[in-house]
């Protein structure tokens, strides 16, 4: 199975957004810069994540992205499905019924065993991705970090973190 580059980019972006304080935001350009990827390509994936209610978009010149739900409520499967779609990786075309001199349909009443095996593998793969949350990944990285990863993240946020402009019509 091959997943597109957007899956990796989306997972990394969601992980970074999980580290934002309070109502902090990051622009798509900042996220793209941090990961050394194309902003326009990343925007497409951020829109998919927004449509799946994984990230929230705050519009405007001081806008950006933040998580739409807590990191412990976002699984790797949520992100993969947002970017790649819900279709199974393997889609049986029943080629066993084609070709020269095909057998009659009664020979194909049982499901294709290749398809059945692939669907079992897909269920196992999806269950594993469903069991890993963004907060799990953050904890694993933190446990292995000698401080360099945290320092890089703090330095990045110090220059790129955005705070939305307060709404003058709201009373605080």
N, C-alpha and C positions, 0 to 999 in steps of 0.2 A: 504494500500500500504506500502511496506517495501523497503526502499532504502538501498543499501549496505553501509558499513562503509566508503568505499572509497569516497562517495559523501561528507560526513562531512569533511573528511581529505582534500579533494580537495578544498572545499570552504574555509576552514581555511588557507590553504597554499596560495591560490590566494589572500586572504585578507592580509596576511603577506607580500607577494611579492609586493602588491600595496603600501606598506609603504617604499619601498626601495628608497634611493636617487639616482638620476642620472643613472649611468650605474652599480649600485651595483647589486650584485648577492648573492644568498644563495644556498648552496649545498643541495642535497636531504637529506644527513645525518643530517645537521643542522635543516632542517625543521622537520625531523622525531624526532630528539631530543626534539625540542621545544614542540611538540605535544605528546610525549611519545608513538610513534607508530613505527612499523617495517619499517626500511629503504627500504627493498626489496619490501614490499607491497606498500609503498608510491611511489616508483619509477615507478611501473606499472601505477599508476594513473597520475603521472606527465608526463609520456609518452603519455597517452591519452589526457591530457590537451595540450601538445605540438602539437599533431596531429590535434587538433581542433583549433590551432592558438590562444590559451588563454595564454600559457606561451611560452617563448623562451628558448631554451637550448644553453648555451655557453659551448663548450667542453674544455677539458684540465684540468690540475691540479689546476688551479685557476678559473675554470669554475663553472657553477651553473645554476640557474634558475632566470628569471625575467619575468615580464608580457610582452606579445607580443602586447598588445593594452591597451589603457587607461582604468582605473577601471570603468569609467562611460559607457564604451562600452562593459562591460562584465556583463551579467545577470546571475542570479542563474540558469535559464533554460539552458544557454550555458554550464555551468559546469555540471549540471545533465546529459544533453545529451552526453557530452564528456565522462563521466564516465560510465553511464548506457546504452547508446545507444539510438537511436531514436524511437524504437518500443514502442507502447502504453503499459501501465502497464497491462491492461486487454486485453486479446486476445480471442475472442469468438471462440469456437470450434463447435458451432451449435449442442450441445448435445441434444437439443430439438427434433432433427430428428433421434435420436438413440433409443435404448431400444426395448423391446418387442412390437410387433404390432404397428410399426410407422405409422403415418398418411402419406397420399400421399403428394408429393412436393407442390401442389397448396396451402396447408395450411401454407406454409412457404415463400410465395412471399414477404411479408412485412419483413423488417429487425427485427431481434430479439430485443424486447424492453429492455431486460436486457443489451444487447450490446450497444444499443442507449443511455441508461441512463449512462452507464459507460463511453462512449466516450464523453458525455456532461461534466461529472465530470472531465475527463482528460483534456478537453479543458480549463475548468475553472482553474484547477490546473496549467497547463502550462502557461496560461495567467498571473496568479499571479506571478509565478516564473520569467516570462519574464519581469515583471514590476519592479523587484527589482534588482538593480545593486550592484556591489561590493562597489562603492563609497557611495551608500545609506547605506549599512551596516556599513561602516567605520564611516559615520556621526552619525549614531544611537549609536554606541559604544562610540564615542568621547563625545557625549552629555550626556551619563550616567556615564562616567568615572570620578572618583574622583582623578585621577592622577596615580593610582596604575597600571592600564593596560598600560598606556603610558610609565611609568617608567620601567616596565618589558620588554616592547618591545625595548626601547632604550638600556637597559642593554644587552639584547640578541644581538641586532645588533652591539653593541660595540665590542663583541667578535667573532661574526660569519659572519659579512658582508665581502664580497669579492669584489675586484675590478679586472676586467679583465686586464691582462697584456697588455700594449700598444703594438700595432703592429709596429715593427721597420721600416717596409717598407712604413708606411703612414707618410705623411708630416703634421705636426701640426704647 
